[in-house]
Amino acid sequence: MDKSIRIVTNDERFQYDIYSLFKAFYEKEDVGIEVKADINIKDALEQIEGEFFLIYVGKGVVAFEACEKGLISCQETERISLDDTKRLKNNIKRIIYKNLSRHLNKELPWGTLTGIRPVKLFMKGIDSGLSDKVILDKMSEEYLLSKERSELGLRIAHNESNILKSLVKGRGYSLYLGIPFCPSTCLYCSFTSYPIGKYKMLVGDYLAALKKEIDYVAAESRKNKKILETVYIGGGTPTTLSEEELTDLISYIKEKLDLSEVREFTLEAGRPDSITEGKLKVLKKMGVSRISINPQTMNDPTLKVIGRAHSVKEVYDAYKMARAQGFDNINMDLILGLPGEDMPEVKKTFEAIGELEPDSVTVHSLAIKRAAGMQEYLKENPDISLNNSAEIMDYSMNFMSKKGLEPYYLYRQKNMAGNYENVGYSKKGCEGLYNILIIEEVQSIVACGAGTVSKRVYTDREGRPLGRIERCDTVKDIKLYISRIDDMIARKKLLFKEEKQG
């Protein structure tokens, strides 16, 4: 790291928000924060080493000190009750943002927002009957969003709102099944995944445990008259399973669960090196309605760097095979900010994807996770850059628009290249319904498999979310998942225990 950034605050309530905002400004620096309830401003300033920031909250006043080479600035906020956590937090973040923006001559596209679901704020405005202008003004004033991101968020919120009106039922739920096997582990990946070559001997036992979870879901949905609306099989890479294993698993799902109301059945076909004509025939025959073929980039040198053992040619081959089998809802995932890629490489990828004309494209901004191998790679290759910029993001948005794909969902992650976002673009009618449901948290998700997280969204009798959400996870280790499957099911039983709602 070039330098370290030290932050001290006296109020632990805002520790995470302060840290996240600083980290957005100081992407490459080592940022540390500590809480000292009895902080003494004078003493703290005398202990300056390197770059030091003091965030003091007290008596309705927030003091911000930015100290480097004698630079000290301090602002006083409006008088806010110390018990009004939400207003106080937003005000602190605005003060920090304005000071750091001036201090570093830098602006963030999402302003002070550090959460992963910014579209929720726009949705609240729409649901409250506010006009578009009032919503845009509020997002600019309260969160300091850029005009471009405010307009994008509002556009997606309207698209989601229209889709959800016709989708969500009072007793509807979605099912996620995790297949945690991959041909190999990608450099940027932090998901639960295991190389299929090394863990092949556990696949049978894993699927047997997964079937036990499906049995539980089937029994509970019948007993409580739940309606299954979307099914998503993800991973990992589900197509690491053989034709026989895919047939067996999906047959079991169809046998045990009522799929008559399912509006979308997605399987993440994923990496082209795991896709075969035979597997695609199985998926089509078994009723999978939407698949995802994920190249991430259409540059062979980058594919080698990030550990994807397939070529660009194999992407074309897999895609053409899927079309030949009759799939009319194909998604493709791309990542911006991959090692060594800049505008020329990005343009090459988008032009290649444009030739294929997928029905939807999810454009990710690279997020470097602690568990991913990317951090170690960057340490070993300090000359390799991760480039994502407003120019690249605008190019991707304009390219999708020219291809007739509309943005329909959006989410953000920690440590994203350029502090941008992930956006799903789609032809009308080909939106990923499961994607909207899991991001907007308006429907319960029952998630089965190692490393998955189930989510219960409490609703009133009309199916409107009450704002109460509870979660439970399953263990990530495959052997533990298999041996403790009864415990994993017990967790779900406790989470989804029927209560009188509304």
DALIN-V814019 format. One record per residue. N is the residue number from 0. RES is the residue in three letters. SS is DSSP state (alpha for helix, beta for strand, coil for the rest). PHI is phi as a letter, one per 20 degrees, with the letter a starting at -180 (* if undefined). Layout:
N:RES:SS:PHI, N:RES:SS:PHI
//
This chain:
0:MET:coil:*, 1:ASP:coil:f, 2:LYS:coil:a, 3:SER:beta:d, 4:ILE:beta:d, 5:ARG:beta:d, 6:ILE:beta:c, 7:VAL:beta:c, 8:THR:beta:c, 9:ASN:coil:d, 10:ASP:coil:c, 11:GLU:alpha:f, 12:ARG:alpha:g, 13:PHE:alpha:d, 14:GLN:alpha:g, 15:TYR:alpha:f, 16:ASP:alpha:f, 17:ILE:alpha:f, 18:TYR:alpha:g, 19:SER:alpha:f, 20:LEU:alpha:f, 21:PHE:alpha:f, 22:LYS:alpha:f, 23:ALA:alpha:f, 24:PHE:alpha:f, 25:TYR:coil:d, 26:GLU:coil:f, 27:LYS:coil:e, 28:GLU:coil:e, 29:ASP:beta:e, 30:VAL:beta:d, 31:GLY:beta:c, 32:ILE:beta:c, 33:GLU:beta:c, 34:VAL:beta:d, 35:LYS:coil:c, 36:ALA:coil:f, 37:ASP:coil:d, 38:ILE:coil:g, 39:ASN:coil:d, 40:ILE:alpha:g, 41:LYS:alpha:f, 42:ASP:alpha:f, 43:ALA:alpha:f, 44:LEU:alpha:f, 45:GLU:alpha:f, 46:GLN:coil:d, 47:ILE:coil:f, 48:GLU:coil:c, 49:GLY:coil:m, 50:GLU:beta:d, 51:PHE:beta:c, 52:PHE:beta:c, 53:LEU:beta:d, 54:ILE:beta:d, 55:TYR:beta:d, 56:VAL:beta:d, 57:GLY:beta:a, 58:LYS:coil:l, 59:GLY:coil:m, 60:VAL:beta:d, 61:VAL:beta:d, 62:ALA:beta:d, 63:PHE:beta:c, 64:GLU:beta:d, 65:ALA:beta:d, 66:CYS:beta:c, 67:GLU:beta:b, 68:LYS:coil:l, 69:GLY:coil:n, 70:LEU:beta:f, 71:ILE:coil:c, 72:SER:coil:c, 73:CYS:coil:b, 74:GLN:coil:c, 75:GLU:coil:d, 76:THR:coil:e, 77:GLU:coil:f, 78:ARG:coil:f, 79:ILE:coil:c, 80:SER:coil:g, 81:LEU:coil:f, 82:ASP:coil:e, 83:ASP:coil:e, 84:THR:alpha:g, 85:LYS:alpha:f, 86:ARG:alpha:f, 87:LEU:alpha:f, 88:LYS:alpha:f, 89:ASN:alpha:f, 90:ASN:alpha:f, 91:ILE:alpha:g, 92:LYS:alpha:f, 93:ARG:alpha:f, 94:ILE:alpha:f, 95:ILE:alpha:f, 96:TYR:alpha:g, 97:LYS:alpha:f, 98:ASN:alpha:f, 99:LEU:alpha:f, 100:SER:alpha:f, 101:ARG:alpha:f, 102:HIS:alpha:f, 103:LEU:alpha:d, 104:ASN:coil:l, 105:LYS:coil:b, 106:GLU:coil:c, 107:LEU:coil:d, 108:PRO:coil:f, 109:TRP:coil:d, 110:GLY:coil:l, 111:THR:coil:e, 112:LEU:coil:f, 113:THR:coil:c, 114:GLY:coil:f, 115:ILE:coil:e, 116:ARG:coil:c, 117:PRO:coil:f, 118:VAL:alpha:f, 119:LYS:alpha:g, 120:LEU:alpha:f, 121:PHE:alpha:f, 122:MET:alpha:f, 123:LYS:alpha:f, 124:GLY:alpha:f, 125:ILE:alpha:f, 126:ASP:alpha:f, 127:SER:coil:e, 128:GLY:coil:n, 129:LEU:coil:f, 130:SER:coil:f, 131:ASP:alpha:g, 132:LYS:alpha:f, 133:VAL:alpha:f, 134:ILE:alpha:f, 135:LEU:alpha:f, 136:ASP:alpha:f, 137:LYS:alpha:f, 138:MET:alpha:f, 139:SER:alpha:f, 140:GLU:alpha:f, 141:GLU:alpha:e, 142:TYR:alpha:d, 143:LEU:coil:m, 144:LEU:coil:f, 145:SER:coil:f, 146:LYS:alpha:g, 147:GLU:alpha:f, 148:ARG:alpha:f, 149:SER:alpha:f, 150:GLU:alpha:f, 151:LEU:alpha:f, 152:GLY:alpha:f, 153:LEU:alpha:f, 154:ARG:alpha:f, 155:ILE:alpha:f, 156:ALA:alpha:g, 157:HIS:alpha:f, 158:ASN:alpha:f, 159:GLU:alpha:f, 160:SER:alpha:g, 161:ASN:alpha:f, 162:ILE:alpha:f, 163:LEU:alpha:f, 164:LYS:alpha:g, 165:SER:alpha:e, 166:LEU:alpha:d, 167:VAL:coil:f, 168:LYS:coil:d, 169:GLY:coil:f, 170:ARG:coil:d, 171:GLY:beta:f, 172:TYR:beta:b, 173:SER:beta:d, 174:LEU:beta:d, 175:TYR:beta:d, 176:LEU:beta:c, 177:GLY:beta:e, 178:ILE:beta:d, 179:PRO:coil:e, 180:PHE:beta:d, 181:CYS:beta:c, 182:PRO:coil:g, 183:SER:coil:a, 184:THR:coil:e, 185:CYS:coil:f, 186:LEU:coil:f, 187:TYR:coil:e, 188:CYS:coil:e, 189:SER:coil:c, 190:PHE:coil:f, 191:THR:coil:f, 192:SER:coil:b, 193:TYR:beta:c, 194:PRO:beta:f, 195:ILE:alpha:f, 196:GLY:alpha:f, 197:LYS:alpha:e, 198:TYR:alpha:d, 199:LYS:alpha:g, 200:MET:alpha:f, 201:LEU:alpha:e, 202:VAL:alpha:f, 203:GLY:alpha:g, 204:ASP:alpha:f, 205:TYR:alpha:f, 206:LEU:alpha:f, 207:ALA:alpha:f, 208:ALA:alpha:f, 209:LEU:alpha:f, 210:LYS:alpha:f, 211:LYS:alpha:f, 212:GLU:alpha:f, 213:ILE:alpha:f, 214:ASP:alpha:g, 215:TYR:alpha:f, 216:VAL:alpha:f, 217:ALA:alpha:f, 218:ALA:alpha:f, 219:GLU:alpha:f, 220:SER:alpha:f, 221:ARG:alpha:f, 222:LYS:alpha:f, 223:ASN:coil:d, 224:LYS:coil:l, 225:LYS:coil:e, 226:ILE:beta:d, 227:LEU:beta:f, 228:GLU:beta:d, 229:THR:beta:c, 230:VAL:beta:c, 231:TYR:beta:c, 232:ILE:beta:d, 233:GLY:beta:c, 234:GLY:beta:a, 235:GLY:coil:l, 236:THR:coil:c, 237:PRO:alpha:g, 238:THR:alpha:f, 239:THR:alpha:f, 240:LEU:coil:f, 241:SER:coil:f, 242:GLU:alpha:g, 243:GLU:alpha:f, 244:GLU:alpha:f, 245:LEU:alpha:f, 246:THR:alpha:f, 247:ASP:alpha:f, 248:LEU:alpha:f, 249:ILE:alpha:f, 250:SER:alpha:g, 251:TYR:alpha:f, 252:ILE:alpha:g, 253:LYS:alpha:f, 254:GLU:alpha:f, 255:LYS:alpha:e, 256:LEU:coil:d, 257:ASP:coil:e, 258:LEU:coil:d, 259:SER:coil:f, 260:GLU:coil:d, 261:VAL:coil:f, 262:ARG:coil:e, 263:GLU:beta:b, 264:PHE:beta:c, 265:THR:beta:d, 266:LEU:beta:c, 267:GLU:beta:e, 268:ALA:beta:f, 269:GLY:beta:m, 270:ARG:coil:f, 271:PRO:alpha:g, 272:ASP:alpha:f, 273:SER:alpha:d, 274:ILE:coil:e, 275:THR:coil:c, 276:GLU:alpha:f, 277:GLY:alpha:f, 278:LYS:alpha:f, 279:LEU:alpha:f, 280:LYS:alpha:f, 281:VAL:alpha:f, 282:LEU:alpha:f, 283:LYS:alpha:f, 284:LYS:alpha:f, 285:MET:coil:e, 286:GLY:coil:n, 287:VAL:coil:f, 288:SER:coil:e, 289:ARG:beta:b, 290:ILE:beta:c, 291:SER:beta:c, 292:ILE:beta:d, 293:ASN:coil:d, 294:PRO:coil:f, 295:GLN:beta:m, 296:THR:coil:b, 297:MET:coil:d, 298:ASN:coil:c, 299:ASP:alpha:g, 300:PRO:alpha:g, 301:THR:alpha:f, 302:LEU:alpha:g, 303:LYS:alpha:f, 304:VAL:alpha:f, 305:ILE:coil:e, 306:GLY:coil:n, 307:ARG:coil:e, 308:ALA:coil:e, 309:HIS:coil:b, 310:SER:coil:d, 311:VAL:alpha:f, 312:LYS:alpha:g, 313:GLU:alpha:f, 314:VAL:alpha:f, 315:TYR:alpha:g, 316:ASP:alpha:f, 317:ALA:alpha:f, 318:TYR:alpha:f, 319:LYS:alpha:f, 320:MET:alpha:f, 321:ALA:alpha:f, 322:ARG:alpha:f, 323:ALA:alpha:f, 324:GLN:coil:e, 325:GLY:coil:n, 326:PHE:coil:f, 327:ASP:coil:d, 328:ASN:coil:b, 329:ILE:beta:d, 330:ASN:beta:d, 331:MET:beta:c, 332:ASP:beta:d, 333:LEU:beta:c, 334:ILE:beta:c, 335:LEU:beta:e, 336:GLY:coil:n, 337:LEU:coil:f, 338:PRO:coil:g, 339:GLY:coil:m, 340:GLU:coil:e, 341:ASP:coil:c, 342:MET:alpha:g, 343:PRO:alpha:g, 344:GLU:alpha:f, 345:VAL:alpha:f, 346:LYS:alpha:f, 347:LYS:alpha:f, 348:THR:alpha:f, 349:PHE:alpha:f, 350:GLU:alpha:f, 351:ALA:alpha:f, 352:ILE:alpha:f, 353:GLY:alpha:f, 354:GLU:alpha:f, 355:LEU:alpha:f, 356:GLU:coil:l, 357:PRO:coil:f, 358:ASP:coil:e, 359:SER:beta:b, 360:VAL:beta:c, 361:THR:beta:d, 362:VAL:beta:d, 363:HIS:beta:e, 364:SER:beta:e, 365:LEU:coil:g, 366:ALA:beta:d, 367:ILE:coil:e, 368:LYS:coil:e, 369:ARG:coil:f, 370:ALA:coil:f, 371:ALA:coil:e, 372:GLY:coil:f, 373:MET:alpha:f, 374:GLN:alpha:f, 375:GLU:alpha:f, 376:TYR:alpha:f, 377:LEU:alpha:f, 378:LYS:alpha:f, 379:GLU:alpha:f, 380:ASN:coil:c, 381:PRO:coil:f, 382:ASP:coil:e, 383:ILE:coil:e, 384:SER:coil:d, 385:LEU:coil:d, 386:ASN:coil:d, 387:ASN:coil:b, 388:SER:coil:b, 389:ALA:alpha:g, 390:GLU:alpha:f, 391:ILE:alpha:f, 392:MET:alpha:f, 393:ASP:alpha:f, 394:TYR:alpha:f, 395:SER:alpha:f, 396:MET:alpha:f, 397:ASN:alpha:f, 398:PHE:alpha:f, 399:MET:alpha:f, 400:SER:alpha:f, 401:LYS:alpha:f, 402:LYS:coil:e, 403:GLY:coil:n, 404:LEU:coil:d, 405:GLU:beta:e, 406:PRO:beta:f, 407:TYR:beta:c, 408:TYR:beta:b, 409:LEU:beta:b, 410:TYR:beta:b, 411:ARG:coil:c, 412:GLN:coil:c, 413:LYS:coil:f, 414:ASN:coil:l, 415:MET:beta:e, 416:ALA:alpha:g, 417:GLY:alpha:m, 418:ASN:alpha:l, 419:TYR:coil:e, 420:GLU:coil:b, 421:ASN:beta:d, 422:VAL:beta:c, 423:GLY:beta:e, 424:TYR:beta:d, 425:SER:beta:b, 426:LYS:coil:f, 427:LYS:coil:g, 428:GLY:coil:n, 429:CYS:coil:d, 430:GLU:coil:f, 431:GLY:coil:e, 432:LEU:alpha:f, 433:TYR:alpha:g, 434:ASN:alpha:g, 435:ILE:alpha:f, 436:LEU:alpha:f, 437:ILE:alpha:f, 438:ILE:alpha:f, 439:GLU:alpha:e, 440:GLU:coil:l, 441:VAL:coil:d, 442:GLN:coil:b, 443:SER:beta:f, 444:ILE:beta:d, 445:VAL:beta:e, 446:ALA:beta:d, 447:CYS:beta:d, 448:GLY:coil:o, 449:ALA:coil:f, 450:GLY:coil:m, 451:THR:coil:e, 452:VAL:beta:c, 453:SER:beta:e, 454:LYS:beta:c, 455:ARG:beta:d, 456:VAL:beta:d, 457:TYR:beta:f, 458:THR:beta:c, 459:ASP:coil:e, 460:ARG:coil:f, 461:GLU:coil:e, 462:GLY:coil:n, 463:ARG:coil:e, 464:PRO:beta:g, 465:LEU:beta:e, 466:GLY:beta:n, 467:ARG:beta:d, 468:ILE:beta:c, 469:GLU:beta:c, 470:ARG:beta:c, 471:CYS:beta:b, 472:ASP:beta:d, 473:THR:coil:d, 474:VAL:coil:f, 475:LYS:coil:e, 476:ASP:coil:f, 477:ILE:alpha:f, 478:LYS:alpha:f, 479:LEU:alpha:f, 480:TYR:alpha:g, 481:ILE:alpha:f, 482:SER:alpha:f, 483:ARG:coil:d, 484:ILE:alpha:g, 485:ASP:alpha:f, 486:ASP:alpha:f, 487:MET:alpha:f, 488:ILE:alpha:f, 489:ALA:alpha:f, 490:ARG:alpha:f, 491:LYS:alpha:f, 492:LYS:alpha:g, 493:LEU:alpha:f, 494:LEU:alpha:f, 495:PHE:coil:e, 496:LYS:coil:g, 497:GLU:coil:f, 498:GLU:coil:c, 499:LYS:coil:f, 500:GLN:coil:d, 501:GLY:coil:m
//
